[in-house]
Amino acid sequence: MNTYSFSPGRSLAVQLDEQDELGVYRKEFYVNPSTIYMDGNSLGLLSKRAELAVLESLQDWREHAIDGWTAGQHPWYTLSERLGALVAPLVGAEPDQVIVTGSTTVNLHQLVATFYQPEGKRTKIVADELNFPSDIYALQSQLRIHGFSPEENLIRVASRDGRFLDEEDIIAAMTDEVAMVVLPTILYRSGQILDMERLTAEAHARDILIGFDGCHSVGAIPHAFDKWDVDFAYWCNYKHLNGGPGAVGGLYVNRKYFGKLPGLAGWFGSDKMKQFDMEHQMTPAETAGAYQIGTPHVLSAAPLLGSLSIFAEVGIERIRRKSLLLTTYFMDLIAHELDGFGFTIGNPTDEKRRGGHVSLEHPEAARICKALKENKVIPDFRAPNMIRLAPVALYSSFTDVWEVVQRLKAIMAEKQYEKFENQRNVVA
Ligand SMILES: *Cc1c(COP(=O)(O)O)cnc(C)c1O
């Protein structure tokens, strides 16, 4: 897989599949043979190991009832910590710095409630105008809780071209009125990777805390949160980590804050040995576990036991290597086959800046997506003009990518999209 010399024929795709050392993992997933799934960055596919882990957890409930907290195959009392330890290598952290809990949005609320401590004129939070709406809503509401107006205190760094953020612009927004910066690791639309190491160093040089939303990067690219000294991070586990719809999310907290009282406290943030003392004075865990709130959602965490065992076996470096080859091949095919149909590549082409998906822009994107679905390709659409296509290293093949481009070419050449309305569906 190290050498790559592009040619447009199907034979190259077949050859790349034959050389693919991760190809064996495809059969671990429920890949529908009649469709080509390109939406694993919104909801990853079910694996057989994840399914088995859920069944085992049900069995634990059936056989042990209340004793399932400490007995059975996957004792629930320490499940969140155990899963955190499994995610830790994927984000570049020690096991006790990661906990599987909450959801992306809830974890952001928790982390802002814990770490946003406005003082004097340092009241502002820096975010960006391209971030996912839920993150922005959470930040706005946290500012309101503190009695600040989001209009004045939430700085959304502008994008120069509507696709990408420039680190220079973010750094310029880090003034002495800023208390905290919250940014995505990878932008959900364009797939741009931000330079987290540099941004963290620049924030810290100005006494500003910085946290990252890892929804689009955890399970797709390697991270070094600990080495980069990132203050906190949070993410969902249902995209690249294949934890299932609404799977319990994750968070990372830098070791230097261990012992800091959680902004949103609850008994599951307690030191595990003290939790059942039932005292009204909380003793928070001396780990990232302190930022849990209530009883874990065991059945929504269980699939991760199976899913993460695949990541532990394969390693994120190999996943990233294949993912880059898949997206390189994708872009080469698009350039060769779709020239003249009005598409623009809306993701960074540089490997250091490119996440796990390809973003194709087109004025007719909404109805091209509908035509793709009719042609048994599952993309996703992001208003107003973006088709996101995510070939996933663990279960997508190079022939999948080749097929998608052929079907897209036919849709464009035959104008098949014209029979659909150019409007998104309720869930896009
Ligand atoms: C998917 C995603 C979310 C979703 O948040 P939930 O709380 O899991 O609904 C939030 N932010 C970003 C950047 C995302 O990509």
The ligand as an ORCA input file, in Angstrom:
! r2SCAN-3c Opt
* xyz 0 1
  C     -22.007     15.164     15.743
  C     -21.608     16.411     16.410
  C     -22.272     16.878     17.542
  C     -23.467     16.138     18.094
  O     -23.634     16.355     19.450
  P     -24.562     15.365     20.299
  O     -24.583     15.963     21.648
  O     -23.947     14.011     20.240
  O     -25.903     15.371     19.647
  C     -21.808     18.038     18.145
  N     -20.742     18.709     17.648
  C     -20.097     18.286     16.542
  C     -18.926     19.049     16.037
  C     -20.511     17.144     15.891
  O     -19.887     16.743     14.787
*
